[in-house]
Every structure is written in structure tokens, then in C-alpha cells.
Amino acid sequence: MEYQIAKWLHILSSTVLFGTGLGSAYYMFFASLSRNSAVAAVVVRQVVWADWLFTTTTIVFQPLSGLYLAHLMGLSPLETAWLRWSFYLHFLAGACWLPVVWLQIRMRRIADQSARQGLPLPARYFRMLWIWTALGVPAFAALIVVFWMMVAKPT
């Protein structure tokens, strides 16, 4: 039963990671495109919280639970290509996510300040949104491939 519980937690964690990332990206992107600083301030604030609460915990838990499952299955992450690639892609997603968090915090400040002053979102906010989006695309693609590898376990 230990394997089943570990596998369930791993799948649940990956679902939370993927779902939080996709949902947060969707709402933050479209709230930002509204150009309404008050709307963006509320949504970006919640996205920052969601990232700290859900994404941070799951992005740490995922590789740890994956290593534990590999151990229970008798697989070596160094000798099993799909596991090795899963870790590379997970690292890529995390490497994209770290600057995204930094951008979100800065964007939250900008949106809050603009909303308090009753101003629209400034151009620098949208430059950051462009970079935020550009970093999100490879992170999202990497996690899609990791999901596929979790299921298919290609040789």
C-alpha cells in the first residue's frame, strides 16, 4: 500500500502544480489585458499567493516524490532515460518559474500603485507581462511532457 499512497500523492501534487499554473496564468494574463489596474492588482495579488502556497510546495514535492517512487520501483533516475528527462524538464520549468515569481511580485506592486492612484497600468507592466508570458510557455510545455512521461514511461 505504501507505493499506492506515494503514487497518489505524486499524481495529486502534479495535478495541483499543473492546475495552479494554468489557472493562475489564464487569470493573470486576461486580467492584465483588461488594462484595468484595480482588476490586475486583485488578480496578481492572488496569483502571487497561489504560487507561494501551491506551486512552491508542489514544485519541491514533485521531484522528491518522483525519486521515492523510482526507489520503490527499483529504478535508477540516472540509468532510466525517461526519469532523467523528467528531472531535466522539471528543472527547466522551475528555472523559468523563479523569474516569473519575481516578475509577479514586481507586477503586483505596479498594479497596486496604479490602482491606488487611479491610473492605468504603465508600459513597464506590459513589458514584464510579455517576459512573464515568454517564460511561462517553455515551463508549461516542459510540464506537459513530464505528464506524458509519467504516464507513458517511454523506453
C-alpha positions as CSV (number, residue, x, y, z in Angstrom):
1,M,0.0,0.0,0.0
2,E,3.0,2.3,0.5
3,Y,3.6,2.6,-3.2
4,Q,-0.1,3.3,-3.9
5,I,-0.1,6.2,-1.4
6,A,3.1,7.6,-2.7
7,K,1.9,7.4,-6.3
8,W,-1.5,9.0,-5.4
9,L,0.3,11.9,-3.6
10,H,2.7,12.3,-6.6
11,I,-0.2,12.4,-9.0
12,L,-2.2,14.8,-6.8
13,S,0.8,17.0,-6.4
14,S,1.4,17.1,-10.2
15,T,-2.3,18.0,-10.7
16,V,-2.1,20.8,-8.2
17,L,1.1,22.1,-9.8
18,F,-0.2,22.0,-13.3
19,G,-3.7,23.3,-12.5
20,T,-2.5,26.2,-10.3
21,G,0.0,27.2,-13.0
22,L,-2.6,27.0,-15.8
23,G,-5.3,28.7,-13.9
24,S,-3.1,31.4,-12.5
25,A,-1.6,32.1,-15.9
26,Y,-5.0,32.4,-17.5
27,Y,-6.5,34.8,-15.0
28,M,-3.4,36.9,-14.6
29,F,-2.9,37.2,-18.4
30,F,-6.5,38.2,-19.1
31,A,-6.9,40.5,-16.0
32,S,-3.7,42.3,-17.2
33,L,-5.1,42.6,-20.8
34,S,-8.1,44.3,-19.3
35,R,-5.7,47.2,-18.6
36,N,-7.7,47.9,-15.5
37,S,-5.2,48.5,-12.7
38,A,-7.7,47.7,-10.0
39,V,-8.6,44.3,-11.6
40,A,-5.0,43.5,-12.2
41,A,-4.0,44.4,-8.7
42,V,-6.5,42.0,-7.2
43,V,-5.8,39.1,-9.5
44,V,-2.0,39.4,-9.5
45,R,-2.1,39.6,-5.7
46,Q,-4.0,36.3,-5.6
47,V,-1.7,34.7,-8.2
48,V,1.4,35.6,-6.0
49,W,-0.3,33.9,-3.0
50,A,-1.3,30.8,-5.1
51,D,2.3,30.5,-6.3
52,W,3.7,30.6,-2.8
53,L,1.1,28.3,-1.4
54,F,0.6,25.7,-4.1
55,T,3.3,26.0,-6.7
56,T,6.2,26.3,-4.3
57,T,5.1,23.3,-2.3
58,T,4.4,21.1,-5.3
59,I,7.5,22.1,-7.3
60,V,9.6,20.9,-4.4
61,F,7.4,17.8,-3.6
62,Q,7.3,16.6,-7.2
63,P,11.0,15.6,-7.7
64,L,11.2,14.2,-4.2
65,S,8.1,12.0,-4.5
66,G,9.4,11.0,-8.0
67,L,12.7,9.9,-6.6
68,Y,10.9,8.0,-3.8
69,L,8.6,6.3,-6.4
70,A,11.6,5.4,-8.5
71,H,13.3,3.9,-5.4
72,L,10.2,1.8,-4.6
73,M,10.1,0.6,-8.3
74,G,13.8,-0.2,-8.2
75,L,14.6,2.3,-11.0
76,S,17.7,4.4,-11.1
77,P,17.0,8.0,-12.2
78,L,20.5,8.2,-13.7
79,E,20.0,5.0,-15.8
80,T,16.4,5.4,-16.8
81,A,16.1,7.9,-19.6
82,W,12.5,9.0,-19.1
83,L,13.2,9.7,-15.4
84,R,16.3,11.6,-16.2
85,W,14.4,13.7,-18.8
86,S,11.6,14.2,-16.4
87,F,14.0,15.8,-13.9
88,Y,15.7,17.9,-16.6
89,L,12.3,19.2,-17.8
90,H,11.1,19.7,-14.2
91,F,14.3,21.7,-13.6
92,L,13.6,23.8,-16.8
93,A,10.1,24.5,-15.6
94,G,11.5,25.6,-12.2
95,A,14.2,27.7,-13.7
96,C,11.5,29.5,-15.7
97,W,9.2,29.8,-12.7
98,L,11.8,31.6,-10.4
99,P,12.0,34.7,-12.5
100,V,8.2,34.5,-13.1
101,V,7.7,34.8,-9.3
102,W,10.0,37.8,-9.2
103,L,8.1,39.4,-12.1
104,Q,4.8,38.7,-10.5
105,I,5.8,40.4,-7.2
106,R,7.0,43.5,-9.2
107,M,3.9,43.5,-11.3
108,R,1.7,43.3,-8.1
109,R,3.5,46.4,-6.8
110,I,3.0,48.3,-10.0
111,A,-0.7,47.3,-10.3
112,D,-1.3,48.2,-6.6
113,Q,0.3,51.6,-7.0
114,S,-1.5,52.3,-10.3
115,A,-4.9,51.2,-8.7
116,R,-4.3,53.4,-5.6
117,Q,-3.6,56.4,-7.9
118,G,-6.4,55.6,-10.2
119,L,-4.1,55.3,-13.2
120,P,-4.0,52.7,-16.0
121,L,-1.2,50.0,-16.0
122,P,2.0,51.5,-17.3
123,A,4.0,50.3,-20.2
124,R,6.7,48.7,-18.0
125,Y,3.9,46.4,-16.5
126,F,3.2,45.1,-20.0
127,R,6.9,44.6,-20.8
128,M,7.0,42.5,-17.7
129,L,3.9,40.7,-18.8
130,W,5.5,39.9,-22.1
131,I,8.6,38.4,-20.4
132,W,6.3,36.6,-17.9
133,T,4.4,35.0,-20.8
134,A,7.6,34.1,-22.7
135,L,8.9,32.3,-19.6
136,G,5.6,30.6,-19.0
137,V,5.4,28.9,-22.4
138,P,8.5,26.7,-22.0
139,A,7.6,25.9,-18.4
140,F,4.1,24.8,-19.4
141,A,5.4,22.8,-22.4
142,A,8.0,21.1,-20.1
143,L,5.3,20.1,-17.6
144,I,3.1,18.7,-20.4
145,V,6.0,16.5,-21.5
146,V,6.7,15.4,-17.9
147,F,3.0,14.5,-17.5
148,W,3.2,12.4,-20.6
149,M,6.4,10.7,-19.4
150,M,4.8,9.9,-16.0
151,V,2.0,8.0,-17.8
152,A,3.8,6.5,-20.9
153,K,7.2,5.8,-19.3
154,P,8.9,5.6,-22.7
155,T,11.9,3.5,-23.2
